[in-house]
Amino acid sequence: MTTDAILDVLSMGELLQHIFQYCDPRGNLQNALVTKSWSDEALSVLWRDIRSLRPLFSLLAPVGQRINPWQDLELDRPIRSTDWVIFHKYSWRVHHILLPERSPKFSDSTLLEIAFTRPPGALLPNLRSLRLFPSFSHFTPLFLHEGLVALDITMSPAQSYGMMSVLTYLPDRCPHLKQLTLESSSDGTPVDIRLDDVLTFLPYLTLLRISPVILTPQLMQNIALLPRLEHLNLSDPSYGKSLTIPSLPHNGFSSITTLKLSHSFKDVALFLESCPLRDLRNLTIIHSKTESTKLYLRVLETSISRCPKLKRMKLVGKMRFEQSLLQLSHRNALSLRDISMTADAIAHIARILPSLQQLSLSHSSRSRDQPLPPISMLPTLGSMCPRLTKLRIDMDTSSGALAHITGGTLSFPCLEELNVGYSYLDSPVTEVAAFLSGILRDGCCLLRARLNAEHDIYESWQPVIDLLPVLIRIRNAEREAAANVGAPSTS
């Protein structure tokens, strides 16, 4: 390739932008000094995402030094009309403002001067997303324009009245807004910002995230009628109050595909019972209070019956002071972690999900006093979920659990893998292996989870793993012999 061809390639704008996005700010400052084409692309990447307003407003006038770290920033001199010419050479490159929570704050007088002296038109004409924290939220209208599609504001309770004023600008200045996040730093006290009056005029919203303290019955009704809303997040792990369920329209939440809540499992079950979400695919519920296994199962059953397209589900609560997780994937795979499951609870799951192919009932840790389902319930589970191919379950293998075994017939015709997890082997090897040989198919692999601190428990299952294939073949031979004895003679 000739030198001219190389220079032509290295002058392609799209290629330069792709390369420069992997450079740090110092590197792009150096790239901007190479050639004019490099300068344009390097500066565009450098200014695309800003996380402090200081470099932006320093284009207007020098920013004074703060004597104390909590002191507001101010410009050293008044803004001149020529300063805006310099400002607009760079402001059009800004696409995203993502201010961190402790970003340096400019004084109200400086922001007011910028607001009153700026020329007509948008301050940042290509700004697409904006995230502000309480110290800047009352000056949000300064950045609003019709090209903005994502707005993220965190407010304090004292700013609720000012936030009501800010929200009134959205329908006119941001008619195409697609993502709106409104969070409150309150202690759980309800905050009414009259958001329901605004949502009606934001028909293009596809993502809405608001703190539960802002939620009112009227607001819930208006959210339900948003025609394009796909992602709804009403979560706050510290929020423990009940979910008020108003009378919702029959076609409410018609386009919701992702829902995240931080209310009790009982409230969520009541909500889903009153308003089926036909297109819901992802459901996350995070609650800080202790939840019972019964409520876990109620939410699971309600979600499956009322949300026919549900693919993934995560429930996070407190069970025995531990975090519990439930995840549903593609409706034929279910994973539950750190949930104390009885044999009846597992049977209940099997009844509502008979087509399960993968089931995991695991624990992140193991202790002797932890209640577990008995190994004797495996035949029941196999008969209720005959399509299971992979099963992970922590079980009680004590003599009491083995006393109720009446197995002997193949219960898992499709099972390829049985993982006993962190189960202690509390019965003789021969008894456990004999039982498993009566319900597992030939070729099924027996596994166990490794505990670094309890190597002896891990190794205790090895004799069962070695003996099981032999016993399965003997069982199969016995079944074939019994079948031949009962078969009619062909001679």
N, C-alpha and C positions, 0 to 999 in steps of 0.2 A: 504494500500500500504506500502511495506517495505521500510526501509531507503535506501537500495541499489537501489530499483526501482525508488525512488524519485531522487536520485543522477544521475541515468541514464537519466531520463527525463530532469533534469536541465543541462545536458551536451550535449543535442542535439543542434547542431549549428544553424539550421533554427529557432528553438524556441527561442534560446538566442538572435539571431539577431532581431527577431520580438519584443521581450521584451525590448531590449536595445535601440531600436530606439525611445522609449518614454521617455528615460532618458535624462537629461541635460548633458552637457560635464563634469561637476564636478561629477555627479553620475557615468558616464562611466569610469572616471579615478579611482574611487573606485572599480567599478566592475572588472577592469583590474587587481586588486591586489588580487582577491579571489583565482582563480585556473588558470592553463594554458589554459584550454578550454575557460573559461570565459574571460581571458585576450585577446585571439585571436579575439573573437567575439566583445568584447567591443572596442578594438582598431580599428577594421574594421569599426564599426559604428562611432566611434569618428573621424576617418580620411576620411570617405566617402565623406562628403561635407565640403569644406573649403572656408571660406570667407575672408581670409587674407593669404598672402604668408609668413608672418613673422614666424609662427610656422613651416612651411614647410622648409624654408631655414635655420632656426636656428638648424636644424638637421645636417647641414654642419659645422657651426661654430657659436659662440655666436654673436648675433646681437647687435651692439652698440646702446647706448641711444642717442636720438636726443636732441640737445640743444634747437632748435626751432621746433614748430609743422610742419612747411613747409619744414624742412630739410629732404633730402632723407636718407633712411636707408642704412647702410653698415655693412658688417661683420667685426668683430674685428681683424681677422687674416686671412691669406691666406688659401685656401681650400687644404687639404691634401688628398692623395689617400685613406687613411683609413676612411675619413669622408664619402665617397660615400658608403662604406659598411653599415654604420649606416643609411644613407639616404635611401638606397634601402630596408631596413627592414620595412620601413613604406610607402614609396612612392607607392608601388603597391596597397595599400589600397585606394588611392585617386581615386574617380570616377567623382567628379564634383568640378570645381573651379568656384565660383560665386562671383566675387569681387564687392563690392559696389563701388559707384562712388567716394567716398572719402577714399578709402582704402589707407593705408600708402604705399608709393612708394619706391622701392629700387633704388639705384643709377645705372646709366648705366654701370659704371665700375664693380659693383658687378654682374650684370646680364651677362656681357661679360665674367667675370671670370667663372661663372657657365657654360656658353655655351662652353668655350674652355677646361675646365678641366673635364667635365662629361665623363663617359665611353661611349662606343658605345651603341646604342639602344635608346629606348624611355625614356625620363626623367621620365614620369609618365605612365607606360605601360597600365594601366587600365582606364585611363582618358576617360570619355565618353562625357562630355559637358564642355565647357569653355566659360566664359563671362569676357571680359576685357574692361576697359575704356581707354580713350586717353593716360593716363600716362604710360600704359603698352602695348598698341597695337603694337608698333614697335618691341616688342620682342615676338610677337605671335608665330613665327616659333619654339621657344624654346619648346613649349608644343605640337606641332602638331605631330600626328602619325596616323597610319592606322586604329586604333580602335576608333578614335574620330568621333562622329556622330552628335554633335551639337556645333556650333560655333557662338558666339554673341560678336560683336566688335562695340564699339562706338569710332569714330575718330573725330578729329578736322579738319577744312579745311586745316591747315598747314601740316597735315600728309597725304594728298591725294597721294603724290608721294610715300611715304613710304608704304602706304596701297597697292598701285599697286604692289610693290615688295613682300609684304606679301601674296597677293592673288595668285601669281604665284606658291607658294608652295603647294596650296591645291590639285591640280590634282594628284601629286605624293605622297604626304604625307597623304592625307585624301581622298582616292578614294571612300570611302563608306559614305561620309558625307551626312546626311539626312536633317539637319536643319541648315540654314545659316541666320544670322541676321547682317546687316551692317547699322548702324545708323550714321548720321553726326550731329555734334553740330553746324552746320553753320547757318547763318541768312537767308537762302533761296537761297544763291548763288549756281548755279549748280556746282557739283563736279564730274569730270570724272576720275574714277579709273580703267577704262578698264575692268569692270567686265564681259562684254560680251565675252571677250576672254577666260574667265575661265569657265563660266557656261557650255559651250559645253562639258567639260570634267568632269562634275559632274552629271552623269545621274541618281543617286540615290536620288537626292534632292526631298523631299516631302513637305518641308516647306521653304519658302523664305520670308524674311522680310527685305526690304531696304527702306531707306529714299527717298522721291520723288526727292530730289536734285541730287541723283545719277542716276536717271532714264534718259535714252536716247532712241531715236527711235530704234537704233540697239539693245540695251539691251532688250527692250520690245519684239522685234522679237525673240531673243534667249530665253527669258523666256517662250514665247508661245510654244516653241518646246521642253521644258523639258518633258520627257515622263512620269515621275512619280509625278510631282508636283501637290499636292492636296490643299495646303494652301498658298495663296499669300497675303501679307500685304504690301501695298504701302502707308501707312497712316502717316500723320504728321499734327495734327490739326492747327499748325502755318503756314503751307504751303498753299499759296493762288494762285499759278500760275496754268495755264491751263495744261491739260493733252494732250501731243502730241500723236496722234494716227497714227502709221505708217501702212503701208500695211501689214496686218497679214495673215499668211497662213490659208487656209480653215479649216485645222485640228488643229489650234492653241488652246492652253489651253484645251486640250482634257480631262485632268484628274482633273481639278480644281473643288473642292467642296466648298471651303471657300475663299471669296475675301473681302478684306478690303481696302478702298480707302479714300483719303482726298482731293478730287477734287470737282469742282462744279457739281451740279446735271446735268447740260447741258452736260458737258464733259463726265460724266459717261453714260448718255443716248446714246450719240454718240458712245462711246466705245462699249456698249452692242449691238447697232444696227449694228456695223461693224463686231463684233465677237461674235456670240451666244455661250453661255457657257452651253452646254447641260447637264453637270453633276453638275452644281452649286446648292448648297443647302442652303448656308448661305452667305448673302451679307450685308456688313456694309459700310455706306458712312458717313464720318464725315467732315463737311465743316464749316469754321469759318465765312463765309460771309452770308448775308441775302438771303434767297431763297424764291421764290414765291410758292403759292399753285399750280400754273400751272406746275411748274417744278417738284414739288413733284409727281403730278399725271402722268407726262410724264415718270419719272423714274420708277414709279410703273407699269405703263402699259407696258413699254419696258421690264422691268425685267420679268414680268409674261409671255409675249409673246416669249421672246428670251431665257428664262431659264426655261424649262418645269419641272425641278425637284426642283425648288426653294421652300424651306420650311420656312425659317426664313429670315426676312429682317429688317434692322434697318437703318433709315436715321436720322442723327442728324445735324441740321443746326441752323440758327437763323431766327425766325419768330416773328416779333414785339419785338425784343430784348430779346426774351425768347428762351430757348432751345426747339426744337421740336423733337418728336420721332415718328417713324412709325415702326411697327413690324408686319410682316406677318408670320403666322404659319400654316403649313400644307395646305396652299392654300384655306382652307375653314374658316379661322379665321383671322381677320384683326383688328389691334389695332393702332389707331392714337392718339397721345397726343400733346396738345398745338399747333394744327394747325387750323387756321381759315378757316373753310370749309363752302362754300356756298351750296345752294340747288343743283345748277348745278354740282358742284364738287362731291357731294355725289352721284348724279345720274350717273356721269361718272364712279365712282368706282363701282357702282352696275352693270353697263353695262359690265365692263371687268371682274367682279367677280360675276356672277349670282348665283353661287353655294355656296355663303357665308352662313355659319351657325352661326357664331359669329362675331359681329361687334361692336367695341368700338371707339367712337369719343369723347374723354374726354379732360378735361383741369385740370391742377394741381392747378389752382387758378381761381377765378371768379370775374369779375367786371361788372358794369352796362353798360359800354360803349363798351364791347366786342361784336363784331358782331357774331351772331349765326344763324344757319339755322332755318327757321320758322317751327313750329309744323305741319303746313299744308302740308309739304313735306313727312310726314310719309306714306300716302297711296301709293305714287309713289314708295318709297323705298320698301314697302312691296310687290308690284306687280312685281318689278324687281328682288327681292331676296326672293322668296317665301319659301325658306328652312330655313330662319333665325329662330334660337331658342333662341338666347340671343342678346339683343341690348342695348348698353349703348350710350346715346347721350345727349349732352347739347343743349337745344333748346330755341328759342324765343317764349314765350307763350303770347305775348301782344295781344291786340285787333286787331292790324293790321295783325298779323300772323293768327289769327282765322278768319279774314274776308274772306279769300280765301278758306275756307274749303268747300269741296263739297262731303265729304265722306259719309259713310253710308253702304258700303259693306265691308265684311271681307277682310282685306288686308294682315294679317299675320296669315296664317292657322296653322303654326307650332310654333309660338313664345311662349316661356315659361316664359320669363323674359324680362321686359322693365325697364331699369334703366334710369331715367331722369337726373341723375347726379346732377350738380349744377344749374339746370334750375330754374330761378325765376318763381313763379306762378303769372303772371301779368294779368290774366283774371279770371272771376268768376268761382268758383269751379264747378258749374253745367254745364257750357259751355264746360270746358276742359274735364270733366268726360263723358259728352254726346258724344263728338267727339271721345275720346279713345274707348268708348264702341262700336262704329260702326266699328272699324278696328281691335280690339283685340279679340282673341278667349276666350272662357270660360276656366278659370283655369290659364290664364296668370297672372303672379305676377308683380305688379307695385312697383318698388323700387326707392330710391333716395339716393344720397351720403350725408353723414353728414359733415357739416361744423362746426367745433368747435366754430368759432367766430361768426357764423350766425345761431344760433339755431332756430330763428323764421322762417327762410327760409326753414329749414329742416322740421319743424312741419307744415308749410303751406300746404304741400302736403298730410298730413294725411287725411283730409276730402275727397280728391279725391280718395285715396286708399280705404277708407271705402265705398264710394258710387259706385265705379266702378263695383264691382261684381254684384250688384243689377241691374244696368243699362244694363250690358252685358246679364244677364238672360232675361230681358225685351226685348232687341233687338232680342235675339234668338227666343223668343216666337213669336215676330212679324214676323220674317222671316218664321217660321214654319207655322204660320197662313196664310201668303201670299202664301206660296207654296201649302197649302191645298186648297185654293180658286181656284188656277189655275190648280189643278190636275183633271183629268177626273174621273167621278163617277164610282164606281165599282158595284153599285146596278143594 
